[in-house]
């Protein structure tokens, strides 16, 4: 989250990607960091035990969401 905010503050578009159990926490932290409109995309939880192929599939599943978020 801090990295995404840093990029945005420095005029470099960013999208924070996290596991979907962190939706509420991400909203609160983005607000606390002064950037409540920070773009966010979430993947299904859990991810820590996903294989490389499963992680690639999850990335493929959200790539259009990330691109769309960057257009905003």
N, C-alpha and C positions, 0 to 999 in steps of 0.2 A: 504494500500500500504506500509506504513512504517513497519508494522509488517512483511509482506512478505519479504521485503528487509532485515530486521533484521535476520529473520530465514535463508535466503540464505547466508548472510554474515557469519553467525555462522554455516555454513555447514549443515543446516537442510532444506531439499527440501520443497519448498512452491509453492502454486499456488494461485494467487490473483483471487478472484471471485467477479464480480461486474455486475451491470446492464449495458446493451449494449449502453446506452446513454453516458457512460463514456469511450468508447474505445479510443478516441483521448486524453482525459485527462490522462488516465492511461499510454499511451505510453509516453506522455510528462513528467509525473511525474516520471516514472521509469527511464527515461533518466536523468532527473534532479537529481535523487537520486543515480546515478552512476551504475544502473543495467538495461540497456535498454532491456536485454534479459530475464527479469523477466517473468516467465510463467503466463499467464492470460487466464481465461475462463469467458465468459460473458453470462448472462441470459437475456431473453427478459424483457424490461422495460414496464410498471412500476411493482415494487414489493411491494411497501409500503402498498397497499390495498389488497394484496393477502391473501387468507385464509391459514390456516395451511396445508390443503390438497393440495392446489395449490402450496404452497412452496415445499412440499414433491415431487410433480410431477415435478417441475422445477429442483429440486436436482437430482431426478432419471434421468431426461433427459440429464444431463451433467456429470454424474458420470464417464462415460467412457472417456470423454474429459479430466477430471481432472486426471484420472489414466494415460492416454496417455501422458499428459503434464509432469507428474512426471517422466516418463521414459526417457525424453529428457535430 
